[in-house]
Amino acid sequence: VKAERMKARAQERLANRLATTQRKADVKRANAEAKMKEHAVRTSERADYI
């Protein structure tokens, strides 16, 4: 019984760690995408100016 609880707790911790990592990756991806879009807009504005 104790071993089962330990195993379940370890699995839960792993799942939490994976979820946290996934959230961090999503935030980084969103930031990178926003930065790329902003850069594209600036480049487009520069091209229109010329």
N, CA, C, O and CB atoms as a CASP TS submission, in Angstrom:
PFRMAT TS
TARGET T0000
AUTHOR 0000-0000-0000
METHOD Language model
MODEL 1
PARENT N/A
ATOM      1  N   VAL     1       0.841  -1.189   0.000  1.00  0.00           N
ATOM      2  CA  VAL     1       0.000   0.000   0.000  1.00  0.00           C
ATOM      3  C   VAL     1       0.887   1.254   0.000  1.00  0.00           C
ATOM      4  O   VAL     1       0.641   2.204  -0.743  1.00  0.00           O
ATOM      5  CB  VAL     1      -0.957  -0.003   1.229  1.00  0.00           C
ATOM      6  N   LYS     2       1.918   1.234   0.845  1.00  0.00           N
ATOM      7  CA  LYS     2       2.799   2.391   0.922  1.00  0.00           C
ATOM      8  C   LYS     2       3.554   2.592  -0.397  1.00  0.00           C
ATOM      9  O   LYS     2       3.735   3.720  -0.855  1.00  0.00           O
ATOM     10  CB  LYS     2       3.789   2.227   2.084  1.00  0.00           C
ATOM     11  N   ALA     3       3.987   1.488  -0.991  1.00  0.00           N
ATOM     12  CA  ALA     3       4.715   1.572  -2.261  1.00  0.00           C
ATOM     13  C   ALA     3       3.810   2.131  -3.357  1.00  0.00           C
ATOM     14  O   ALA     3       4.258   2.908  -4.200  1.00  0.00           O
ATOM     15  CB  ALA     3       5.258   0.183  -2.672  1.00  0.00           C
ATOM     16  N   GLU     4       2.548   1.739  -3.344  1.00  0.00           N
ATOM     17  CA  GLU     4       1.601   2.244  -4.341  1.00  0.00           C
ATOM     18  C   GLU     4       1.406   3.749  -4.194  1.00  0.00           C
ATOM     19  O   GLU     4       1.348   4.482  -5.181  1.00  0.00           O
ATOM     20  CB  GLU     4       0.252   1.522  -4.214  1.00  0.00           C
ATOM     21  N   ARG     5       1.305   4.199  -2.936  1.00  0.00           N
ATOM     22  CA  ARG     5       1.147   5.635  -2.694  1.00  0.00           C
ATOM     23  C   ARG     5       2.383   6.405  -3.146  1.00  0.00           C
ATOM     24  O   ARG     5       2.277   7.482  -3.733  1.00  0.00           O
ATOM     25  CB  ARG     5       0.876   5.901  -1.206  1.00  0.00           C
ATOM     26  N   MET     6       3.555   5.842  -2.867  1.00  0.00           N
ATOM     27  CA  MET     6       4.801   6.492  -3.273  1.00  0.00           C
ATOM     28  C   MET     6       4.874   6.586  -4.795  1.00  0.00           C
ATOM     29  O   MET     6       5.274   7.609  -5.349  1.00  0.00           O
ATOM     30  CB  MET     6       6.023   5.724  -2.721  1.00  0.00           C
ATOM     31  N   LYS     7       4.479   5.498  -5.460  1.00  0.00           N
ATOM     32  CA  LYS     7       4.511   5.478  -6.921  1.00  0.00           C
ATOM     33  C   LYS     7       3.525   6.500  -7.489  1.00  0.00           C
ATOM     34  O   LYS     7       3.855   7.236  -8.419  1.00  0.00           O
ATOM     35  CB  LYS     7       4.186   4.065  -7.451  1.00  0.00           C
ATOM     36  N   ALA     8       2.324   6.544  -6.931  1.00  0.00           N
ATOM     37  CA  ALA     8       1.309   7.484  -7.400  1.00  0.00           C
ATOM     38  C   ALA     8       1.775   8.921  -7.186  1.00  0.00           C
ATOM     39  O   ALA     8       1.574   9.782  -8.042  1.00  0.00           O
ATOM     40  CB  ALA     8      -0.028   7.243  -6.676  1.00  0.00           C
ATOM     41  N   ARG     9       2.394   9.167  -6.047  1.00  0.00           N
ATOM     42  CA  ARG     9       2.879  10.519  -5.746  1.00  0.00           C
ATOM     43  C   ARG     9       4.000  10.919  -6.711  1.00  0.00           C
ATOM     44  O   ARG     9       4.054  12.060  -7.170  1.00  0.00           O
ATOM     45  CB  ARG     9       3.380  10.601  -4.285  1.00  0.00           C
ATOM     46  N   ALA    10       4.881   9.980  -7.009  1.00  0.00           N
ATOM     47  CA  ALA    10       5.971  10.255  -7.948  1.00  0.00           C
ATOM     48  C   ALA    10       5.414  10.541  -9.340  1.00  0.00           C
ATOM     49  O   ALA    10       5.892  11.440 -10.031  1.00  0.00           O
ATOM     50  CB  ALA    10       6.958   9.068  -7.999  1.00  0.00           C
ATOM     51  N   GLN    11       4.417   9.784  -9.742  1.00  0.00           N
ATOM     52  CA  GLN    11       3.802  10.011 -11.052  1.00  0.00           C
ATOM     53  C   GLN    11       3.124  11.380 -11.103  1.00  0.00           C
ATOM     54  O   GLN    11       3.183  12.076 -12.117  1.00  0.00           O
ATOM     55  CB  GLN    11       2.781   8.901 -11.368  1.00  0.00           C
ATOM     56  N   GLU    12       2.481  11.756 -10.001  1.00  0.00           N
ATOM     57  CA  GLU    12       1.816  13.052  -9.943  1.00  0.00           C
ATOM     58  C   GLU    12       2.840  14.187 -10.027  1.00  0.00           C
ATOM     59  O   GLU    12       2.623  15.181 -10.721  1.00  0.00           O
ATOM     60  CB  GLU    12       0.987  13.173  -8.651  1.00  0.00           C
ATOM     61  N   ARG    13       3.949  14.028  -9.317  1.00  0.00           N
ATOM     62  CA  ARG    13       5.001  15.047  -9.377  1.00  0.00           C
ATOM     63  C   ARG    13       5.556  15.172 -10.792  1.00  0.00           C
ATOM     64  O   ARG    13       5.792  16.279 -11.278  1.00  0.00           O
ATOM     65  CB  ARG    13       6.134  14.711  -8.394  1.00  0.00           C
ATOM     66  N   LEU    14       5.763  14.039 -11.446  1.00  0.00           N
ATOM     67  CA  LEU    14       6.264  14.051 -12.823  1.00  0.00           C
ATOM     68  C   LEU    14       5.271  14.754 -13.748  1.00  0.00           C
ATOM     69  O   LEU    14       5.663  15.562 -14.591  1.00  0.00           O
ATOM     70  CB  LEU    14       6.529  12.611 -13.317  1.00  0.00           C
ATOM     71  N   ALA    15       3.998  14.446 -13.588  1.00  0.00           N
ATOM     72  CA  ALA    15       2.968  15.079 -14.417  1.00  0.00           C
ATOM     73  C   ALA    15       2.955  16.589 -14.185  1.00  0.00           C
ATOM     74  O   ALA    15       2.818  17.364 -15.132  1.00  0.00           O
ATOM     75  CB  ALA    15       1.575  14.477 -14.111  1.00  0.00           C
ATOM     76  N   ASN    16       3.098  17.006 -12.924  1.00  0.00           N
ATOM     77  CA  ASN    16       3.131  18.439 -12.619  1.00  0.00           C
ATOM     78  C   ASN    16       4.344  19.103 -13.255  1.00  0.00           C
ATOM     79  O   ASN    16       4.250  20.205 -13.795  1.00  0.00           O
ATOM     80  CB  ASN    16       3.143  18.666 -11.102  1.00  0.00           C
ATOM     81  N   ARG    17       5.483  18.422 -13.185  1.00  0.00           N
ATOM     82  CA  ARG    17       6.704  18.964 -13.780  1.00  0.00           C
ATOM     83  C   ARG    17       6.551  19.112 -15.295  1.00  0.00           C
ATOM     84  O   ARG    17       6.953  20.119 -15.877  1.00  0.00           O
ATOM     85  CB  ARG    17       7.908  18.060 -13.454  1.00  0.00           C
ATOM     86  N   LEU    18       5.964  18.094 -15.916  1.00  0.00           N
ATOM     87  CA  LEU    18       5.748  18.145 -17.362  1.00  0.00           C
ATOM     88  C   LEU    18       4.788  19.272 -17.735  1.00  0.00           C
ATOM     89  O   LEU    18       4.998  19.967 -18.730  1.00  0.00           O
ATOM     90  CB  LEU    18       5.206  16.804 -17.867  1.00  0.00           C
ATOM     91  N   ALA    19       3.744  19.451 -16.945  1.00  0.00           N
ATOM     92  CA  ALA    19       2.776  20.515 -17.216  1.00  0.00           C
ATOM     93  C   ALA    19       3.434  21.887 -17.082  1.00  0.00           C
ATOM     94  O   ALA    19       3.185  22.783 -17.889  1.00  0.00           O
ATOM     95  CB  ALA    19       1.569  20.407 -16.260  1.00  0.00           C
ATOM     96  N   THR    20       4.268  22.046 -16.068  1.00  0.00           N
ATOM     97  CA  THR    20       4.972  23.310 -15.874  1.00  0.00           C
ATOM     98  C   THR    20       5.894  23.592 -17.047  1.00  0.00           C
ATOM     99  O   THR    20       5.949  24.713 -17.553  1.00  0.00           O
ATOM    100  CB  THR    20       5.770  23.290 -14.566  1.00  0.00           C
ATOM    101  N   THR    21       6.614  22.570 -17.475  1.00  0.00           N
ATOM    102  CA  THR    21       7.517  22.719 -18.614  1.00  0.00           C
ATOM    103  C   THR    21       6.736  23.090 -19.866  1.00  0.00           C
ATOM    104  O   THR    21       7.176  23.932 -20.649  1.00  0.00           O
ATOM    105  CB  THR    21       8.315  21.426 -18.847  1.00  0.00           C
ATOM    106  N   GLN    22       5.592  22.471 -20.054  1.00  0.00           N
ATOM    107  CA  GLN    22       4.755  22.761 -21.226  1.00  0.00           C
ATOM    108  C   GLN    22       4.283  24.211 -21.209  1.00  0.00           C
ATOM    109  O   GLN    22       4.303  24.887 -22.237  1.00  0.00           O
ATOM    110  CB  GLN    22       3.542  21.811 -21.273  1.00  0.00           C
ATOM    111  N   ARG    23       3.853  24.692 -20.028  1.00  0.00           N
ATOM    112  CA  ARG    23       3.405  26.085 -19.911  1.00  0.00           C
ATOM    113  C   ARG    23       4.541  27.053 -20.235  1.00  0.00           C
ATOM    114  O   ARG    23       4.348  28.032 -20.956  1.00  0.00           O
ATOM    115  CB  ARG    23       2.865  26.360 -18.496  1.00  0.00           C
ATOM    116  N   LYS    24       5.732  26.766 -19.691  1.00  0.00           N
ATOM    117  CA  LYS    24       6.880  27.634 -19.961  1.00  0.00           C
ATOM    118  C   LYS    24       7.201  27.655 -21.452  1.00  0.00           C
ATOM    119  O   LYS    24       7.499  28.710 -22.012  1.00  0.00           O
ATOM    120  CB  LYS    24       8.109  27.169 -19.160  1.00  0.00           C
ATOM    121  N   ALA    25       7.140  26.494 -22.090  1.00  0.00           N
ATOM    122  CA  ALA    25       7.421  26.410 -23.526  1.00  0.00           C
ATOM    123  C   ALA    25       6.381  27.202 -24.317  1.00  0.00           C
ATOM    124  O   ALA    25       6.722  27.881 -25.286  1.00  0.00           O
ATOM    125  CB  ALA    25       7.442  24.935 -23.993  1.00  0.00           C
ATOM    126  N   ASP    26       5.122  27.119 -23.910  1.00  0.00           N
ATOM    127  CA  ASP    26       4.065  27.866 -24.600  1.00  0.00           C
ATOM    128  C   ASP    26       4.300  29.375 -24.490  1.00  0.00           C
ATOM    129  O   ASP    26       4.113  30.110 -25.459  1.00  0.00           O
ATOM    130  CB  ASP    26       2.682  27.502 -24.019  1.00  0.00           C
ATOM    131  N   VAL    27       4.710  29.825 -23.307  1.00  0.00           N
ATOM    132  CA  VAL    27       4.972  31.250 -23.105  1.00  0.00           C
ATOM    133  C   VAL    27       6.144  31.693 -23.970  1.00  0.00           C
ATOM    134  O   VAL    27       6.083  32.734 -24.624  1.00  0.00           O
ATOM    135  CB  VAL    27       5.257  31.551 -21.618  1.00  0.00           C
ATOM    136  N   LYS    28       7.208  30.900 -23.971  1.00  0.00           N
ATOM    137  CA  LYS    28       8.378  31.247 -24.790  1.00  0.00           C
ATOM    138  C   LYS    28       8.014  31.278 -26.270  1.00  0.00           C
ATOM    139  O   LYS    28       8.451  32.163 -27.005  1.00  0.00           O
ATOM    140  CB  LYS    28       9.524  30.245 -24.548  1.00  0.00           C
ATOM    141  N   ARG    29       7.221  30.318 -26.698  1.00  0.00           N
ATOM    142  CA  ARG    29       6.806  30.258 -28.101  1.00  0.00           C
ATOM    143  C   ARG    29       5.975  31.492 -28.463  1.00  0.00           C
ATOM    144  O   ARG    29       6.169  32.087 -29.523  1.00  0.00           O
ATOM    145  CB  ARG    29       5.999  28.965 -28.375  1.00  0.00           C
ATOM    146  N   ALA    30       5.057  31.868 -27.586  1.00  0.00           N
ATOM    147  CA  ALA    30       4.210  33.035 -27.841  1.00  0.00           C
ATOM    148  C   ALA    30       5.051  34.308 -27.896  1.00  0.00           C
ATOM    149  O   ALA    30       4.822  35.171 -28.743  1.00  0.00           O
ATOM    150  CB  ALA    30       3.122  33.163 -26.757  1.00  0.00           C
ATOM    151  N   ASN    31       6.022  34.423 -26.992  1.00  0.00           N
ATOM    152  CA  ASN    31       6.893  35.599 -27.002  1.00  0.00           C
ATOM    153  C   ASN    31       7.709  35.666 -28.286  1.00  0.00           C
ATOM    154  O   ASN    31       7.862  36.736 -28.875  1.00  0.00           O
ATOM    155  CB  ASN    31       7.826  35.584 -25.787  1.00  0.00           C
ATOM    156  N   ALA    32       8.226  34.538 -28.713  1.00  0.00           N
ATOM    157  CA  ALA    32       9.020  34.499 -29.942  1.00  0.00           C
ATOM    158  C   ALA    32       8.164  34.870 -31.149  1.00  0.00           C
ATOM    159  O   ALA    32       8.610  35.598 -32.037  1.00  0.00           O
ATOM    160  CB  ALA    32       9.642  33.105 -30.140  1.00  0.00           C
ATOM    161  N   GLU    33       6.942  34.369 -31.176  1.00  0.00           N
ATOM    162  CA  GLU    33       6.046  34.674 -32.292  1.00  0.00           C
ATOM    163  C   GLU    33       5.711  36.164 -32.326  1.00  0.00           C
ATOM    164  O   GLU    33       5.698  36.777 -33.393  1.00  0.00           O
ATOM    165  CB  GLU    33       4.754  33.841 -32.190  1.00  0.00           C
ATOM    166  N   ALA    34       5.441  36.743 -31.161  1.00  0.00           N
ATOM    167  CA  ALA    34       5.130  38.171 -31.093  1.00  0.00           C
ATOM    168  C   ALA    34       6.325  38.999 -31.555  1.00  0.00           C
ATOM    169  O   ALA    34       6.167  39.987 -32.272  1.00  0.00           O
ATOM    170  CB  ALA    34       4.724  38.570 -29.659  1.00  0.00           C
ATOM    171  N   LYS    35       7.504  38.592 -31.142  1.00  0.00           N
ATOM    172  CA  LYS    35       8.716  39.313 -31.539  1.00  0.00           C
ATOM    173  C   LYS    35       8.918  39.240 -33.058  1.00  0.00           C
ATOM    174  O   LYS    35       9.277  40.233 -33.691  1.00  0.00           O
ATOM    175  CB  LYS    35       9.951  38.735 -30.809  1.00  0.00           C
ATOM    176  N   MET    36       8.684  38.065 -33.628  1.00  0.00           N
ATOM    177  CA  MET    36       8.832  37.907 -35.076  1.00  0.00           C
ATOM    178  C   MET    36       7.822  38.772 -35.827  1.00  0.00           C
ATOM    179  O   MET    36       8.168  39.403 -36.826  1.00  0.00           O
ATOM    180  CB  MET    36       8.662  36.432 -35.475  1.00  0.00           C
ATOM    181  N   LYS    37       6.575  38.805 -35.349  1.00  0.00           N
ATOM    182  CA  LYS    37       5.548  39.621 -36.001  1.00  0.00           C
ATOM    183  C   LYS    37       5.901  41.098 -35.914  1.00  0.00           C
ATOM    184  O   LYS    37       5.738  41.842 -36.881  1.00  0.00           O
ATOM    185  CB  LYS    37       4.172  39.368 -35.368  1.00  0.00           C
ATOM    186  N   GLU    38       6.384  41.517 -34.750  1.00  0.00           N
ATOM    187  CA  GLU    38       6.771  42.913 -34.572  1.00  0.00           C
ATOM    188  C   GLU    38       7.916  43.271 -35.522  1.00  0.00           C
ATOM    189  O   GLU    38       7.918  44.345 -36.123  1.00  0.00           O
ATOM    190  CB  GLU    38       7.181  43.179 -33.105  1.00  0.00           C
ATOM    191  N   HIS    39       8.869  42.384 -35.651  1.00  0.00           N
ATOM    192  CA  HIS    39       9.996  42.605 -36.555  1.00  0.00           C
ATOM    193  C   HIS    39       9.506  42.690 -38.006  1.00  0.00           C
ATOM    194  O   HIS    39       9.983  43.523 -38.776  1.00  0.00           O
ATOM    195  CB  HIS    39      11.044  41.474 -36.403  1.00  0.00           C
ATOM    196  N   ALA    40       8.570  41.840 -38.369  1.00  0.00           N
ATOM    197  CA  ALA    40       8.023  41.851 -39.728  1.00  0.00           C
ATOM    198  C   ALA    40       7.305  43.166 -40.008  1.00  0.00           C
ATOM    199  O   ALA    40       7.418  43.715 -41.104  1.00  0.00           O
ATOM    200  CB  ALA    40       7.061  40.668 -39.934  1.00  0.00           C
ATOM    201  N   VAL    41       6.577  43.665 -39.033  1.00  0.00           N
ATOM    202  CA  VAL    41       5.865  44.938 -39.208  1.00  0.00           C
ATOM    203  C   VAL    41       6.865  46.065 -39.411  1.00  0.00           C
ATOM    204  O   VAL    41       6.698  46.897 -40.303  1.00  0.00           O
ATOM    205  CB  VAL    41       4.956  45.237 -37.987  1.00  0.00           C
ATOM    206  N   ARG    42       7.917  46.092 -38.574  1.00  0.00           N
ATOM    207  CA  ARG    42       8.927  47.144 -38.715  1.00  0.00           C
ATOM    208  C   ARG    42       9.612  47.070 -40.077  1.00  0.00           C
ATOM    209  O   ARG    42       9.843  48.094 -40.721  1.00  0.00           O
ATOM    210  CB  ARG    42       9.972  47.036 -37.594  1.00  0.00           C
ATOM    211  N   THR    43       9.931  45.869 -40.505  1.00  0.00           N
ATOM    212  CA  THR    43      10.580  45.687 -41.804  1.00  0.00           C
ATOM    213  C   THR    43       9.660  46.153 -42.926  1.00  0.00           C
ATOM    214  O   THR    43      10.105  46.806 -43.870  1.00  0.00           O
ATOM    215  CB  THR    43      10.974  44.212 -42.014  1.00  0.00           C
ATOM    216  N   SER    44       8.391  45.820 -42.821  1.00  0.00           N
ATOM    217  CA  SER    44       7.416  46.235 -43.827  1.00  0.00           C
ATOM    218  C   SER    44       7.291  47.756 -43.864  1.00  0.00           C
ATOM    219  O   SER    44       7.233  48.350 -44.940  1.00  0.00           O
ATOM    220  CB  SER    44       6.047  45.596 -43.546  1.00  0.00           C
ATOM    221  N   GLU    45       7.250  48.383 -42.696  1.00  0.00           N
ATOM    222  CA  GLU    45       7.157  49.842 -42.638  1.00  0.00           C
ATOM    223  C   GLU    45       8.388  50.479 -43.271  1.00  0.00           C
ATOM    224  O   GLU    45       8.284  51.472 -43.991  1.00  0.00           O
ATOM    225  CB  GLU    45       6.998  50.319 -41.183  1.00  0.00           C
ATOM    226  N   ARG    46       9.553  49.901 -42.996  1.00  0.00           N
ATOM    227  CA  ARG    46      10.789  50.413 -43.586  1.00  0.00           C
ATOM    228  C   ARG    46      10.759  50.280 -45.107  1.00  0.00           C
ATOM    229  O   ARG    46      11.178  51.187 -45.826  1.00  0.00           O
ATOM    230  CB  ARG    46      12.008  49.671 -43.013  1.00  0.00           C
ATOM    231  N   ALA    47      10.266  49.152 -45.586  1.00  0.00           N
ATOM    232  CA  ALA    47      10.190  48.924 -47.030  1.00  0.00           C
ATOM    233  C   ALA    47       9.215  49.905 -47.673  1.00  0.00           C
ATOM    234  O   ALA    47       9.469  50.401 -48.771  1.00  0.00           O
ATOM    235  CB  ALA    47       9.763  47.470 -47.330  1.00  0.00           C
ATOM    236  N   ASP    48       8.108  50.188 -47.004  1.00  0.00           N
ATOM    237  CA  ASP    48       7.135  51.149 -47.529  1.00  0.00           C
ATOM    238  C   ASP    48       7.726  52.554 -47.570  1.00  0.00           C
ATOM    239  O   ASP    48       7.413  53.336 -48.467  1.00  0.00           O
ATOM    240  CB  ASP    48       5.855  51.139 -46.678  1.00  0.00           C
ATOM    241  N   TYR    49       8.564  52.869 -46.618  1.00  0.00           N
ATOM    242  CA  TYR    49       9.188  54.192 -46.548  1.00  0.00           C
ATOM    243  C   TYR    49      10.116  54.415 -47.737  1.00  0.00           C
ATOM    244  O   TYR    49      10.193  55.513 -48.290  1.00  0.00           O
ATOM    245  CB  TYR    49       9.967  54.351 -45.231  1.00  0.00           C
ATOM    246  N   ILE    50      10.815  53.354 -48.115  1.00  0.00           N
ATOM    247  CA  ILE    50      11.749  53.440 -49.251  1.00  0.00           C
ATOM    248  C   ILE    50      10.929  53.457 -50.492  1.00  0.00           C
ATOM    249  O   ILE    50      11.476  53.525 -51.592  1.00  0.00           O
ATOM    250  CB  ILE    50      12.773  52.261 -49.274  1.00  0.00           C
TER
END
